[in-house]
């Protein structure tokens, strides 16, 4: 039989409200009471009733992180950081892999399982401007990455500029007196996970050379299919 908040409260010798405060990590609970409640939660193997919680508050404490490629270490590191930040606020993160496919990313934009999650973090790779301009997400949405960064949409969009970063790195080497500077990466966009960003970095590299009055030498542009080869 599934344990309820009432069962936990009886086991811990506190009120149901106090158990709820501990479950939701409210600060106004003494450490001694908090330990008793956590012990009771573990002993009774209490599992929160997510549908009931959603009906009461409209929140389930779950976020979705939609990425194009599970094998890319960058996305793994980013996922770990998001999970850690969410966990510190008592949120769980579900990982969804879009494969960089426009249809799958559009589903995310439409509201990925809106009754199961409170918000979506999406790294888009295949969405077109009209996808963002014609649709209104049914779930709070944050976009990551510089794909479609210049499009005016009603969503928060966080990105670092790959063009500006590559230009800055190239300028640093130029200021050190270096003139034979190579660009290495997936520069033919062979992989959905890193090709587009590599092309933007190549653009920044080329712009920095041009600003310095240096010709582009094709022998210094080195193509690899995967960052695992770097």
N, C-alpha and C positions, 0 to 999 in steps of 0.2 A: 504493500500500500504506500502511495506517495506521501511523503511528509509535507505538512503545511506549516505556515508561519505560526499557527496556534500551537502545533506540536513542538516546534523549536522553542517557542516562548515558555511553554510548560517545562521543557527539559532544562532550560537555562534559568528559570525562575524570574523571568522578566515579562514585560508587557509585549503584546504583538507589535505595537508602535516602535518599541526599542529594537526589536528584531529587524523590523523594516529599515530603521535608521542605520543599523549595522550593515545590512545587505546592500544598501545604497551608499554606504561609505560616508555618511554624514559625520561631521567632526564632533558634534556635541554628545559624545558617548564616552564614558570613562574607559580607560584601558582595561581595567579589571572586568567590567561588564562586557566589553567588546570580545575579550578572550573567552568568556563563558559562552557567549552567543556563537562564536566561531567553533568552539568545541562541540556545541549542540548541533550546529549545521553539519559538521563532519560526521558525527555519530549517527545522525538520522539520514545522512546522504541527501540533504535537501537540494532540490533542483527548482529554480524559479520557473513559474508558469508564465512564459513569454507572451502568449496570446492574451492572458488576463492582464498582464502588465501593460501591454499595448492599449487595451481597451480603457484602462484607467488613466494612463498618462499620455498616450499617443506616441510613446517612445519604447523601443525594445532594447536599447543599449548595444546595437550591432551596426557596424559600418561595413561597406563593401569597398574593396580596392581592386579596380579592374586594370590589368596590365596586358600588354601585347605578347609577352614572352616570359615563360617561367624560367628558362635556362639562362637568361642574361643576369650576370652577377650584380649589375647596377640596380635592376629592379628588385632583386633579393635584398640588397642592402637598404633600399628605400622602403621596402615592405617591413623589414625589421624595425626601422625607425618609426614608421607609422603605427605598427603594432604596439611598440613600447609607449608611444605618446598616448594612444587610445587606452591602453591598459591602465595608465596612471589616472585616467578619468573613468575607470570602470566600464570601458567599452570593449567589445570583442570585434575583431576584424575578420571578414570573410574575403578570401582571395578568389578573383574570377579572371580567367585568361581569355582574352578576346581574340588572340591569334592575329591581332592587327587587322581584322576583317571589318569592313564598313558596316555590314549588316549586324554583326554582334555589337559593335560600338554604338550603333543606333538604338539597339535594344537597351543598352545601359543608359543612353541619353533619355529614352522614353520612361525610365523609371524601373530599374532592375529590382524585381521582387519588392515593390514598395511597402507591402504589409509585413515584411520581414526585416527591413533595415531602416535606419534613421538617416543615412546619407551615403553618397557615393563619391569616391575619389577615382577619377578616370584619367589614364594616360592615352590620349587619342593618337592614332597613326594614320587612319584611313578616312576619317570623317572629312566631309567637304564643307565649305562655308555655309551652303544652303541647309545642311543638316542642323547646324547650330542656330541658324537664324530663323528657321521655320518651326522648330520644336521647342517646347517648354518642358523642362524636366519635371516629373511628378514628385521627385525626391530631391532634397538639397544636394547640389552637385558642385564639385571642385575639379577643375581641369589642371593637369600637370604637364609640363613640357612646352616647348616653343612651337609645336605644330598648331597652326591657326591662331597664333598669339595676337596677330594684328586685327583679328575679326572682332567686331563689337557685338558681344553677346551678354545676356543677363546672368552670367555665372562668374564666380571667382576663378581666376586663372593664374597659377603660379608657375614661373619658369625662370631659368637662367638662360641668357642669350649665348648659344653656342658660337654664333658669329663673333660677338664681342669678346668672348673668352679666348677664342683662337687668335683673334687679332691682338689681344693683350699679350698672350704667350709669345707670339711671333715678334711683336715689338720689343719684348724683354730681351730676346736673343739678339735682335738687331742692335739694341742699345749696348749690348756686351761686345759688339763688333763682329758678330757672326754673320756670314753672308751665304753660306751653303747650308740652308735649313731645310730639313725634310718634313713632309707631312705623311703620316702613316695611319691607315685606317680602312674601314670598309667603304671605300670612296665610290664604288659603283652601285651602292644600295642593294647589294645582293641579299642582305639579311634584313628582315622587317624590324628586328630588334634594335639595330644600331646604324643602319644605312643612312636614314634621313638626317640624323644628328651629325654623322660623319661628313655628309655633304655640306652642312652648314658650317662645320669647323673648317673644311677646306675653303669655303668662301671667305671666312675671316682671315685665313692664312694668305690667300691670294690678294685680298684687299690690303693687308699689311705690307706685303712685298711691293705692290703697286704704289702705295703711299711713300715707300722708301726709294722709289725709282728703280727697283730691281726687276729684271725679267723673270718670268715664270719658267723654270727648268723642269720639264716633264720627268727627268730621271730622278728627281727628288720627291716625286709623288708616288708613294709605295702602297699598293693595294693588298689588303688581307681580307679574307672572308669572315674572320671571327677574331674578336679581341683576345681569345684564348691563345692566339698565335703571337701576340705582342710580347 
